[in-house]
Amino acid sequence: MRSSRRKAASPPKQGIGDLTGPLLVSLLAGQEDEVESQLNEAARRGADTAVLARDLVEPVFKEIGEMWMRGEVTPAEEHLATELISRCLTRRGAARQRPLPGAPRILLSCLAGEFHELGIRIAADIVQESGWIAESLGANVPRTALVGLVAERLPRVVGLSVALPAHIPECLKTIEAIKKIAPGIKVLVGGNAFRRDRAFEDLAGPDACLPDAIALRDWLVENRPRRAALPRTKETCRRVAKSLHRRMAGAHSAR
């Protein structure tokens, strides 16, 4: 098994840790304009999506989770914060340049019983930003459905998000099923379960365990194929059609 234990990338010259408090307040208050402003400020300081996720979004939602456990935040407020940050990040992602046609594809999915999909949403943005094509299935995907889609679409990589340690056995079964039907596909794992205890990596058996957003970004950049087969454009198709037409006409004349 090959693990990703690379040194973390350098943070922006200006840190973004001071934005966690304002972002937490803005999210719980439902202040979308303020959330946008804080994300824009992080970007202005040099944070890409991976840095923004690890150093800003993750600490904020860790705090929201602890507040929920203490009874200081209701489930409704937690859902409001999650949907608000998702919406803002989606808008940011829509403004970025799309991967080139023919770029490698990665299929992202939460396991069956996993309903924490914020991480997989952010992972999809990082995938796109890193020059890959992201196909995200979201939360609570049954194993048979996931494996069936992998067999049908044959992505270069499958990424599995595991938030709860109790789902490590399901992760192992899913990886085994994917490897059985498509041995050449790389399987990556990440999520809160692996951040809590890296020993779970050995139990799950992935090709790489990526505990945070920057590790994911670095793996994608390092493993992106240097050349991708580009699909034919309409102009290319027209040229091919003309060439075939000339060949057929020449063969007919030779008769």
Beta strands, then each sheet from edge to edge (+ up, - down):
strand 1: 105-110
strand 2: 133-136
strand 3: 157-161
strand 4: 186-190
strand 5: 208-209
sheet 1: 2+ 1+ 3+ 4+ 5+
end
